[in-house]
Amino acid sequence: MQTEEATAVLVSSGSGNPVGIVTDRDVRERIVAAGAPLWTPVEKIMSAPLITIGARARVYEALLSMEEHGVGHLALVDDSGLVTGVVRGASLLRFRSYGPTVVTREIRRAPTPEDVAKHSLGAGQLAGVLVDTGARPDAVTHMLTAICDGAAARFCELAAERLGPAPVPFVFIALGSHGRREMTLTSDQDNGIIFDAPKEGLASQQAEKYFRSWADMVCGWMNDAGYRFCPGDVMATNPRWRQPLDVWKEYFRRWVRTAEPQELLDFATFFDFRAVWGEAALTRELRRVVRDELLAAPAFFGHFAQSALQFRPPLRVFGRVLGASEAGLDLKEAAMAVTAWARLYALRHDVAETGTLARLEALGASDVLPEASVQEAIEAYESLMRIRLRHQWPLHEDRQPANLVSPARMTRTEESLLRSAFAQITAMQKRISYDFLGGQS
């Protein structure tokens, strides 16, 4: 292995057929760590049977196979079954954007909602492989979002095929983590519909009937595909979030002009909306109105700043985390503190991006925030998301939220990262108090 600069060697039988594989991990765990002698027969430490995959298989299929079998290498076989090479999981990370591209292409070609759901449900396993191999959190969340976007778009098309053309132009929008392209293994649905106002009377009734049926189909299919119904009912199936453009404009006008901090806390993620399928011009028009309203209402940011200070980083005393519930620390709330910080400054300075990292990078590039502060915020956010994803992954198949992490289950490295992240959140919140609240916490 050293001579060939390889991370694995195949072990063959007397007839020359490969029967197993020895990886660098096998050597570390079964020889070095176990204190076994170097003259131990290689068959005693090899992994067998040999897991193979066709040489023409797609990259994401290889990643899923590795996850399914719990291995880091696969032997490639040709059409005759002859082993032609070995592929390593870590080497596939350079193709991490390829996986969702292929899955999304298959989703787009899927003829039925059931086929779309089947392809979509593999996203969790693909994400788990990336998590296990140390991919950056944003690579994982962007991959999950890309597949969700593809599934949602195909469901929209299938609904339109069944119901016929819509009575008026409309757009299906993503909100919350979906809107920010920051979906995790436990993200649920957050969506809505914006449509052109129909004429009064029969046309209005027809539009309501159409979009109600359309939303029931799409949101129901998304639930089947693994994107759970929103517990807070922030979905297109709720008539409140299935409205004409003028009503949506009025929602944001009221939030900007008169909303109290608690109400803004409830609706803050609506400011992260983006188009998924349909007439994107409707979202652009809504974004223009929101921008104009924000420019005309500077008092809004004082209220919005208060809603961004709700998370209180836990204290650490004598090795015990204070502020954690018996179930553990809520890392979603912790990450949302960084998201709220980025959102507040982005809206204040007319940054069009909706993602947390994209907002932070734009704020740093425009000198709104010091580059050092931006980088520290990015590091804090990535640390929180990395820990959150790592602890979500073992529980994702139960489709149960896993944002609460017990301090007892954390490694020392994770504890150190959390301490740094919480310290940075405290500094960020102090900056909010000085910039928006006159120094008051």
Secondary structure, 3 states (H helix, E strand, C coil): CCCCCCCEEEEECCCCCEEEEEEHHHHHHHHHCCCCCCCCCHHHCCECCCCEEECCCCHHHHHHHHHHHCCCEEEEECCCCCEEEEEEHHHHHHHCCHHHHHHHHHHHHCCCHHHHHHHHCCHHHHHHHHHHCCCCHHHHHHHHHHHHHHHHHHHHHHHHHHHCCCCCCEEEEECHHHHHCCCCCCCCCCEEEEECCCCCCHHHHHHHHHHHHHHHHHHHHHHHCCCCCCCCCCCCCCHHHEEEHHHHHHHHHHHHHCCCHHHHHHHHHHHHCEEEEECHHHHHHHHHHHHHHHHHCCCHHHHHHHHCCCCCCCEEECCEEECCECCEEEHHHHHHHHHHHHHHHHHHCCCCCCCHHHHHHHHHHCCCCCHHHHHHHHHHHHHHHHHHHHHHHHHHHHCCCCCEECHHHCCHHHHHHHHHHHHHHHHHHHHHHHHHCCCCC
